[in-house]
Amino acid sequence: MAGQLTLNIDGRDIATAAGRSVLAAALDAGIYIPHLCCHPDLSPLGACRLCVVEIEGKPEPVSSCASPAADGMVVRTRSARIDRLRRLAMELLLAGHPQECDTCNKYLNCELQSLKQYLIDKELSVRTRSKLLPINASNPLFLHDPNKCVVCGRCVRACRELRGVGVLEYRTRGRETYCGPTAEMLADSGCQFCGACAEVCPTGAIADKAELVKGKKRRVALVPCRYSCPAEIDVPRYLRFIRRHDYAAAAAVIREKVPFPRVLGYVCERPCEGVCRRGEVNQAVSIRELKRFAVEKDGQPPALPEPKPPTGQKVAIVGSGPAGLTAAHYLASQGHQVTIFEALPLAGGMMRTGIPDFVLPRHVLDAEIRDIERLGVEIKTSTRVDKVDDLLAQGFQAAVIAIGTQRGQSLPLPGADGARVTNCIDFLRDFNLGKPVSVGRRVIVLGGGGVAFDVARVAKRLGAEEVRVACLESRDSLPALPEDVGLAEGEGVLVCPTRSATRVLRQDGAVLGVEFLEVTSFSIDDDRSIQFETCAGSEQTLPADQVIFAIGQRPDIPPGFGLEVSSRRLFEVDAASLQTSREAVFAAGDAVTGTASVVKAIASGRRAAIAVDRFLGGRGDIECKLAPDVPPETCLGRQDGFAALPRCTGLLDENAADYEAGRCLQCDLRLDITPVKFWGGY
């Protein structure tokens, strides 16, 4: 075969491709040769001298990583001379290396430690020394301990060859040589913080900071933006498409995981940004704004999965919120006939009734619901389902209950019963469905979450002169997003933190105000119960003529619905399958988890679709490929000042989106670096 050659290694004829090294040919054939400076993705260096072999016709052993295989070549990997040379090379590497392995962050995952076990069967014959070089823990993301460096050069080559950045070099301090950055602070050296150096370092001399990776799965620690997203949207991938100005592809990447990309561009709580590794460098990437930009900039009809052939199976879904619509989207894509039953006159669930239109424009929501209907999903509005049995009697083979949390909660405060005291759900539902809603001149909203601030902003729009949001939490620990708080304050809403309402004051039936105590401590225990303490004698009254509770919500489950519920009035489901107490009935979304977020409800709807498809005899494979396969550009190139690039906020234009996407560290590229196999794997 063209491009093939055969060499003999330890008596075995080995076929390999032309251009492969002797080391690569041997490893491919399962013949282990010790090596350290060599890495499958990097150019050979031959510096460690652990991979020496004897080649017939050559007077001295050679480094197998730097020796090209040749047709007819005869190689011997073991002999007394080879063993002696390897042991000496290994001892020289270990002589200046710290001996306390069990305290090292690479313990039991260290290539040097593995090689020591393979090559050294007794105490070292060379004198050991302590380098006493300073450890640099001042950089974001990475720890640099030059005392562990064995000068294999892998980090230097990775920075130059894989990423094209070139900020690592061979350095000397006194008589010691080590690999390190050109400046003490990586940001000053031009580092892109991609992590390639830490990925290829065999000893942990350059390593991820333990607090960022310890106890986490590798992919979660290294690409937290993607794997903290409940729907696991491939964030780095669509940011790269934005950099290429291929907005249709960027939008398609998002649609592979969620049927509401535009909605999420407006209302996602952005868990990805809270863990973005760029945030450790200076500020997190504006991921939500980039998502919104990509989907709205895409002028093409939205990419939708191609439905599979009809299965003849009918699925009912109760509730048209994000969980129910998501389950419908993916089940219809699997070829099932899906019908959604919605009690309200319009579809969308809490996306429509719980989020004001100035936060989530209705044309955005309507368009994405129409896309789901294009897959063949039928939505029956103004159709309430009171019993599971009534549903199953209509011939559905399976059902998903996704009714959300449509009932607002309040506190049993003295004076809270009666006129001018309501809850956030009823207040927002009436407003969002266009019903007449009146507000007082002075409104107090009790609660500190995002819904409380939505209610406050609605009250201001309806004409309230003074609106206060009062909550148990401190200003720094409000559950609402800082930007939501800022928008509300910009509209004149006043925030009153660390206050516990004790009673609603009334006179002749009219609300006069709310009495509060100062909160001195606040926490949430493992059972999600709120624990707080107040200061005796700290009573304070805030005037009001209307009070709105925004302290939580729960499902509105009809009596005799037919499914078991927990003490929290949530549906009991199997944790793995989401199946309820009825065999063919599944549940998803807030009615299972309690009030969460739109993206978490979407993720729950995906899980329900997988479970139902499997129940109906399918494989549960709802993954779809909508975006083109374009290999990422792994060479990042040098960009001085990269670490200091500030975050763009607010709506992005094309230039700002290109800039902001360019701030991404592209952490996922690290997962494509070939992992090194230890000798025990051969």
GUTINU-547513 format. One line per 3 residues: number of its first residue (from 1); for each residue y, z, x of C-alpha. Coordinates in steps of 0.1 Angstrom, whole numbers. Example, Ala and Ser with C-alpha at 12.3 -4.5 7.8 and 13.67 -1.06 7.14 Angstrom:
REM GUTINU-547513
1> -45/78/123 ~ -11/71/137
***
This chain:
REM GUTINU-547513
1> 0/0/0 ~ 35/-9/13 ~ 54/20/27
4> 22/41/31 ~ 6/53/63 ~ -23/75/73
7> -24/102/99 ~ -50/127/108 ~ -42/164/105
10> -67/190/117 ~ -95/164/112 ~ -84/152/78
13> -71/118/71 ~ -38/122/52 ~ -20/94/34
16> 18/98/32 ~ 49/77/27 ~ 66/61/55
19> 96/82/66 ~ 80/116/58 ~ 78/142/85
22> 46/156/99 ~ 55/189/82 ~ 61/173/48
25> 29/153/51 ~ 9/184/59 ~ 25/205/31
28> 20/177/6 ~ -17/178/15 ~ -19/216/11
31> -21/222/48 ~ 3/250/56 ~ 25/250/87
34> 48/279/91 ~ 85/270/89 ~ 119/286/82
37> 148/265/92 ~ 134/235/73 ~ 141/231/35
40> 129/202/14 ~ 164/192/3 ~ 180/194/38
43> 179/174/69 ~ 155/187/96 ~ 169/209/124
46> 138/221/143 ~ 156/252/155 ~ 132/280/144
49> 103/265/164 ~ 78/281/139 ~ 65/247/128
52> 54/235/162 ~ 22/213/163 ~ 4/194/189
55> 4/156/186 ~ -21/136/206 ~ -4/118/234
58> 25/143/237 ~ 24/168/266 ~ 42/196/247
61> 41/209/212 ~ 69/195/190 ~ 86/207/158
64> 68/191/130 ~ 98/191/106 ~ 117/168/130
67> 87/146/139 ~ 83/115/117 ~ 47/108/107
70> 32/76/122 ~ 2/56/113 ~ -28/67/133
73> -11/98/145 ~ -35/127/153 ~ -20/162/147
76> -34/197/154 ~ -17/226/136 ~ -36/255/152
79> -45/264/188 ~ -41/293/211 ~ -9/278/226
82> 6/270/192 ~ -2/305/179 ~ 14/320/210
85> 46/299/206 ~ 49/307/169 ~ 45/344/175
88> 71/344/202 ~ 95/324/180 ~ 89/348/151
91> 95/379/173 ~ 128/365/186 ~ 139/360/149
94> 129/395/141 ~ 144/411/172 ~ 179/413/158
97> 169/415/121 ~ 171/448/102 ~ 137/464/100
100> 141/483/67 ~ 127/457/43 ~ 122/480/13
103> 160/485/8 ~ 168/448/10 ~ 177/428/-21
106> 152/401/-10 ~ 123/426/-7 ~ 90/409/-17
109> 109/376/-22 ~ 119/370/14 ~ 107/341/34
112> 111/359/67 ~ 91/388/54 ~ 64/365/42
115> 62/347/76 ~ 60/381/94 ~ 30/389/73
118> 15/355/82 ~ 22/355/119 ~ 26/391/132
121> -5/413/131 ~ 8/441/153 ~ 40/456/166
124> 66/434/182 ~ 64/428/219 ~ 101/422/223
127> 129/447/223 ~ 147/450/189 ~ 185/455/186
130> 210/463/159 ~ 237/437/155 ~ 262/461/138
133> 281/432/123 ~ 304/441/93 ~ 291/434/59
136> 315/415/36 ~ 313/426/0 ~ 349/417/-9
139> 342/382/-21 ~ 335/374/-58 ~ 299/366/-67
142> 284/368/-32 ~ 275/394/-6 ~ 275/383/31
145> 255/404/55 ~ 254/386/89 ~ 230/412/103
148> 203/395/82 ~ 212/361/95 ~ 185/344/116
151> 207/313/123 ~ 184/289/105 ~ 215/269/95
154> 202/262/60 ~ 234/276/43 ~ 256/255/66
157> 236/223/59 ~ 235/230/21 ~ 273/234/20
160> 278/202/39 ~ 249/180/28 ~ 243/191/-8
163> 279/199/-19 ~ 301/181/6 ~ 323/212/9
166> 317/223/44 ~ 332/258/45 ~ 303/274/64
169> 298/272/101 ~ 280/288/131 ~ 301/317/142
172> 300/342/171 ~ 310/378/174 ~ 305/393/208
175> 270/381/219 ~ 258/376/183 ~ 257/342/165
178> 255/340/127 ~ 263/316/99 ~ 294/324/78
181> 325/311/61 ~ 355/298/80 ~ 376/325/65
184> 368/361/56 ~ 377/354/19 ~ 357/325/5
187> 387/315/-17 ~ 408/309/15 ~ 381/288/31
190> 380/263/2 ~ 347/275/-12 ~ 336/261/-46
193> 314/291/-54 ~ 285/269/-63 ~ 259/292/-48
196> 239/266/-29 ~ 242/287/3 ~ 227/317/-15
199> 200/296/-30 ~ 187/283/3 ~ 192/314/24
202> 157/327/34 ~ 167/362/42 ~ 195/373/19
205> 222/371/45 ~ 242/353/18 ~ 231/366/-16
208> 243/370/-52 ~ 259/403/-58 ~ 232/426/-72
211> 253/438/-102 ~ 255/401/-114 ~ 218/393/-112
214> 197/424/-111 ~ 173/428/-140 ~ 182/394/-154
217> 161/363/-157 ~ 170/338/-131 ~ 185/311/-154
220> 204/338/-174 ~ 219/352/-142 ~ 228/319/-126
223> 240/299/-157 ~ 251/327/-180 ~ 274/305/-201
226> 245/285/-214 ~ 220/313/-218 ~ 244/338/-233
229> 252/312/-260 ~ 229/321/-289 ~ 223/284/-295
232> 219/277/-257 ~ 244/248/-257 ~ 243/232/-222
235> 278/240/-213 ~ 279/226/-177 ~ 264/193/-189
238> 291/186/-215 ~ 319/197/-192 ~ 307/171/-167
241> 308/144/-194 ~ 344/155/-202 ~ 352/150/-165
244> 338/115/-168 ~ 359/110/-199 ~ 327/102/-219
247> 336/123/-249 ~ 310/109/-271 ~ 283/120/-247
250> 299/154/-244 ~ 299/158/-282 ~ 263/147/-283
253> 253/174/-259 ~ 268/200/-282 ~ 252/184/-313
256> 218/186/-297 ~ 219/224/-303 ~ 243/229/-332
259> 252/209/-364 ~ 287/224/-364 ~ 303/216/-331
262> 338/211/-346 ~ 336/243/-366 ~ 326/262/-334
265> 356/247/-316 ~ 378/267/-340 ~ 359/299/-347
268> 333/305/-320 ~ 335/340/-305 ~ 329/325/-271
271> 303/348/-256 ~ 299/322/-229 ~ 334/328/-216
274> 328/366/-214 ~ 301/359/-188 ~ 314/328/-171
277> 310/332/-134 ~ 343/315/-128 ~ 358/347/-144
280> 346/366/-113 ~ 367/343/-92 ~ 399/343/-112
283> 397/334/-149 ~ 369/321/-171 ~ 368/284/-181
286> 383/277/-215 ~ 349/266/-229 ~ 357/268/-266
289> 388/248/-262 ~ 369/221/-242 ~ 342/220/-269
292> 369/214/-296 ~ 386/188/-274 ~ 354/169/-268
295> 343/167/-304 ~ 377/158/-318 ~ 384/133/-290
298> 351/115/-297 ~ 362/87/-320 ~ 326/75/-328
301> 305/85/-358 ~ 288/118/-349 ~ 254/114/-332
304> 227/127/-355 ~ 190/131/-349 ~ 168/103/-362
307> 147/119/-390 ~ 110/118/-386 ~ 88/101/-412
310> 87/120/-445 ~ 61/148/-446 ~ 60/152/-484
313> 67/189/-479 ~ 95/205/-500 ~ 116/233/-486
316> 142/254/-505 ~ 171/271/-488 ~ 191/298/-506
319> 226/299/-492 ~ 248/272/-476 ~ 264/292/-449
322> 259/284/-412 ~ 223/297/-411 ~ 212/279/-442
325> 229/246/-434 ~ 215/247/-398 ~ 179/253/-411
328> 184/225/-435 ~ 197/202/-408 ~ 167/206/-385
331> 141/207/-413 ~ 154/175/-427 ~ 152/160/-392
334> 116/169/-392 ~ 110/148/-422 ~ 108/176/-448
337> 126/173/-482 ~ 152/200/-482 ~ 172/214/-512
340> 199/240/-507 ~ 209/264/-536 ~ 244/278/-534
343> 257/303/-560 ~ 294/293/-554 ~ 310/261/-565
346> 314/249/-529 ~ 291/248/-499 ~ 298/265/-466
349> 292/302/-472 ~ 314/325/-452 ~ 327/296/-432
352> 345/286/-464 ~ 351/319/-482 ~ 354/343/-453
355> 375/323/-429 ~ 411/312/-439 ~ 419/276/-438
358> 447/282/-412 ~ 419/293/-389 ~ 392/268/-399
361> 407/237/-415 ~ 387/227/-446 ~ 385/190/-437
364> 366/200/-405 ~ 340/220/-424 ~ 337/194/-452
367> 330/166/-426 ~ 302/185/-409 ~ 286/194/-442
370> 287/157/-452 ~ 269/150/-419 ~ 241/173/-429
373> 239/156/-463 ~ 236/123/-445 ~ 202/135/-433
376> 190/136/-469 ~ 197/173/-476 ~ 205/180/-513
379> 230/208/-520 ~ 230/223/-555 ~ 262/243/-559
382> 269/268/-587 ~ 232/275/-587 ~ 223/312/-582
385> 187/322/-573 ~ 179/356/-587 ~ 141/357/-580
388> 119/343/-552 ~ 92/336/-578 ~ 115/314/-598
391> 121/294/-566 ~ 85/290/-556 ~ 76/280/-592
394> 96/248/-587 ~ 70/234/-563 ~ 86/242/-529
397> 60/248/-502 ~ 84/271/-482 ~ 118/287/-486
400> 145/301/-463 ~ 167/329/-476 ~ 201/327/-459
403> 224/344/-484 ~ 246/360/-457 ~ 265/392/-463
406> 286/385/-493 ~ 294/420/-505 ~ 323/440/-489
409> 319/476/-480 ~ 344/504/-485 ~ 347/541/-477
412> 343/569/-503 ~ 378/582/-497 ~ 396/603/-523
415> 419/579/-541 ~ 400/548/-530 ~ 388/540/-565
418> 412/522/-587 ~ 438/494/-587 ~ 453/480/-555
421> 424/490/-533 ~ 399/462/-526 ~ 376/449/-499
424> 380/420/-474 ~ 352/398/-489 ~ 367/397/-524
427> 402/393/-511 ~ 393/364/-488 ~ 370/347/-512
430> 396/346/-539 ~ 422/333/-515 ~ 399/307/-499
433> 387/294/-533 ~ 423/290/-545 ~ 423/318/-570
436> 455/337/-577 ~ 458/366/-553 ~ 486/391/-553
439> 496/415/-525 ~ 519/445/-524 ~ 550/448/-503
442> 533/471/-479 ~ 496/465/-471 ~ 473/485/-449
445> 440/469/-437 ~ 413/493/-426 ~ 392/479/-398
448> 395/465/-363 ~ 374/433/-363 ~ 383/397/-366
451> 380/398/-404 ~ 406/426/-405 ~ 431/405/-387
454> 423/374/-408 ~ 430/396/-439 ~ 463/408/-424
457> 474/372/-417 ~ 465/361/-452 ~ 485/391/-466
460> 515/380/-446 ~ 512/345/-459 ~ 510/358/-495
463> 544/375/-491 ~ 537/411/-479 ~ 567/424/-460
466> 548/449/-439 ~ 511/447/-429 ~ 493/472/-407
469> 458/471/-393 ~ 445/506/-388 ~ 412/513/-371
472> 391/539/-353 ~ 389/520/-320 ~ 415/522/-292
475> 437/492/-286 ~ 416/482/-255 ~ 383/483/-274
478> 391/464/-306 ~ 361/444/-317 ~ 385/415/-326
481> 391/388/-300 ~ 424/395/-281 ~ 437/361/-291
484> 432/369/-328 ~ 451/402/-323 ~ 479/384/-305
487> 482/357/-333 ~ 484/384/-359 ~ 510/404/-340
490> 530/372/-335 ~ 532/369/-372 ~ 545/404/-376
493> 513/424/-382 ~ 514/459/-368 ~ 483/474/-351
496> 476/512/-355 ~ 446/521/-333 ~ 427/554/-330
499> 432/563/-367 ~ 406/576/-392 ~ 416/572/-428
502> 410/605/-448 ~ 424/596/-483 ~ 444/571/-503
505> 475/587/-517 ~ 484/579/-553 ~ 510/589/-579
508> 505/580/-615 ~ 477/557/-605 ~ 499/537/-580
511> 490/536/-543 ~ 516/554/-522 ~ 500/553/-487
514> 470/563/-466 ~ 466/596/-448 ~ 450/594/-413
517> 438/617/-385 ~ 440/608/-348 ~ 407/597/-333
520> 400/614/-300 ~ 366/597/-292 ~ 347/567/-305
523> 313/552/-298 ~ 284/533/-314 ~ 249/548/-309
526> 216/529/-305 ~ 211/528/-343 ~ 245/510/-345
529> 259/541/-363 ~ 296/549/-355 ~ 302/582/-339
532> 338/596/-336 ~ 358/628/-334 ~ 393/635/-347
535> 420/659/-338 ~ 425/687/-363 ~ 461/690/-375
538> 470/654/-365 ~ 475/642/-401 ~ 498/613/-405
541> 507/592/-435 ~ 515/555/-435 ~ 532/542/-466
544> 515/514/-485 ~ 511/500/-520 ~ 479/481/-513
547> 448/490/-492 ~ 421/465/-481 ~ 389/476/-465
550> 376/454/-437 ~ 349/477/-423 ~ 318/456/-428
553> 297/438/-454 ~ 261/435/-466 ~ 240/411/-485
556> 244/408/-522 ~ 207/409/-531 ~ 199/405/-569
559> 178/433/-585 ~ 141/423/-585 ~ 147/395/-560
562> 111/400/-547 ~ 115/407/-510 ~ 113/439/-490
565> 145/452/-475 ~ 153/478/-449 ~ 173/509/-452
568> 204/489/-442 ~ 198/466/-472 ~ 188/437/-449
571> 156/416/-454 ~ 126/428/-435 ~ 112/400/-414
574> 86/395/-387 ~ 106/395/-355 ~ 89/365/-340
577> 85/342/-371 ~ 113/354/-394 ~ 87/355/-422
580> 95/380/-450 ~ 71/401/-470 ~ 62/369/-489
583> 39/344/-470 ~ 59/312/-476 ~ 93/328/-475
586> 115/332/-444 ~ 149/347/-439 ~ 177/340/-415
589> 213/348/-406 ~ 234/378/-414 ~ 211/388/-443
592> 185/396/-415 ~ 207/407/-386 ~ 237/422/-403
595> 272/406/-400 ~ 274/387/-368 ~ 291/354/-359
598> 289/318/-369 ~ 271/308/-336 ~ 246/336/-340
601> 239/325/-376 ~ 234/289/-363 ~ 209/302/-337
604> 191/321/-364 ~ 189/290/-386 ~ 174/271/-358
607> 147/298/-354 ~ 140/296/-391 ~ 136/259/-390
610> 111/261/-361 ~ 91/288/-380 ~ 91/269/-413
613> 80/236/-396 ~ 51/254/-380 ~ 42/270/-412
616> 41/235/-428 ~ 18/222/-401 ~ 43/208/-377
619> 47/218/-340 ~ 81/235/-345 ~ 97/211/-320
622> 132/206/-333 ~ 147/196/-300 ~ 165/163/-301
625> 180/141/-274 ~ 214/127/-284 ~ 232/124/-251
628> 224/100/-223 ~ 205/111/-193 ~ 230/109/-165
631> 221/126/-132 ~ 249/150/-122 ~ 269/143/-91
634> 258/171/-68 ~ 283/165/-40 ~ 314/184/-52
637> 337/176/-23 ~ 363/197/-7 ~ 391/210/-29
640> 415/234/-12 ~ 430/260/-35 ~ 401/255/-60
643> 395/293/-64 ~ 431/299/-75 ~ 433/272/-102
646> 446/290/-133 ~ 431/287/-167 ~ 445/264/-194
649> 449/280/-228 ~ 457/266/-262 ~ 451/231/-274
652> 442/207/-246 ~ 453/171/-240 ~ 433/147/-220
655> 448/157/-187 ~ 445/194/-193 ~ 409/190/-205
658> 400/171/-173 ~ 417/198/-152 ~ 400/226/-171
661> 366/211/-170 ~ 371/207/-133 ~ 375/244/-129
664> 338/248/-138 ~ 317/261/-108 ~ 287/239/-120
667> 264/268/-115 ~ 235/249/-130 ~ 233/225/-100
670> 217/254/-82 ~ 187/253/-105 ~ 180/218/-92
673> 176/229/-56 ~ 139/226/-47 ~ 123/261/-46
676> 105/270/-14 ~ 68/277/-16 ~ 55/307/4
679> 23/304/25 ~ 2/321/-2 ~ 9/291/-25
682> -10/266/-2
***
